[in-house]
Amino acid sequence: MSLKKTRIKDIAALSGVSIGTVDRVLHKRGEVADKTRQKVEEILKETKYTPNVMAQVLKSKKSFNLVSLLPESTKDYSYWEKHPLGMARAIEELEPFPMTLNEITFDILNEKDFQKKTESVLNLKPDGVLLAPIFKSESIVFCSKLKKENIPFVFVDGYIEETSFLAYIGEDMFRSGKVAGQLIDMVTTKNSDILVVNIAKNLQNVLHLNTRTQGFLSYFKDSGKNKGKKIYLNIPDSSPESVKIAIGKEFQKHPGIRSIFITGSRSYLIAPFLEEKGMNSVHLIGYDLLDMNVKYLKAGISRFLIGQRPEEQTFKGIRKLFEYLAYNKIPEKIEYIPVDIITSENVDFFI
């Protein structure tokens, strides 16, 4: 059997009509006699003809304007420097197609800056948006505006259920918190205390940190062996000195702490305290392959890092937007990416 793809000219020859007639039947344009239309449709069905959508997109020369709205990468938030790499790879692979990507960033500590940048996105009149919904309340408002303008949007690094998002690509935040719980449970003695640290200016509005915390606690409620206290600490000021002071106070109040779970990517702010105090028996677990995190992991100060594959998130996000816009391919709504459990022994395979 020949595997050669059936073309419109083949359909025309089998039907005994012109290529133009087949095209009119396919796209329901113009007048075609019922008998002729039925004959063409029978041939289409028999040959299992499928249009070359990619070729149609190229031929149409329609340009798709995509916009990303992600946190700005800074020294303290260098996790976000990886996301543009995934978007760049997606754009490079889709280079034959007419498409533009405007990258807009916002201050991850400033809800008002996020709101301002959402207006910048709308002013660009995008065909699709890639969004990290860091601030829940403000993101809900923005997503309602996108819906009103009929602009599809894809989430990375967290999703908000009560919005009409096209797709989400990223970790299962709740279950990644449970993974962290299981890791800490493995290395912490039964009656030792565990410190859960959030570093956030406005914690109640930061979606991913809250969800990870909920997952972490649920692990111990469901199956964890550790029976020690779970102590919660939110540090609104992320300066190294403020973090050091806050952690020191908790150890003074709770000398039974033997493990620390930091829900975000800045375990490098806690590691120096443990190093300075010689607390080699305290297990530190956090997120992401930042250079400073890797430094303390290799030095044995941090026990585990949990990786989220940021490049893969944005690469797939751009692809899903393009495929939806170009040929109306409805993506899988939620695509969870496995988290990586990284130790001092395997870290070099990830960097």
Secondary structure, 3 states (H helix, E strand, C coil): CCCCCCCHHHHHHHHCCCHHHHHHHHHCCCCCCHHHHHHHHHHHHHHCCCCCHHHHHHHHCCCEEEEEEEECCCCCCHHHHCHHHHHHHHHHHCCCCCEEEEEEEECCCCHHHHHHHHHHHHHCCCCEEEECCCEHHHHHHHHHHHHHCCCCEEEECCCCCCCCCCEEEECCHHHHHHHHHHHHHHHCCCCCEEEEEEECCCHHHEHHHHHHHHHHHHHHHHCCCCCCCEEEEEECCCCHHHHHHHHHHHHHHCCCEEEEEECCCCHHHCHHHHHHHCCCCCEEEEECCCHHHHHHHHCCCCCEEEECCHHHHHHHHHHHHHHHHHHCCCCCCEEECCCEEECCCCHHHCC
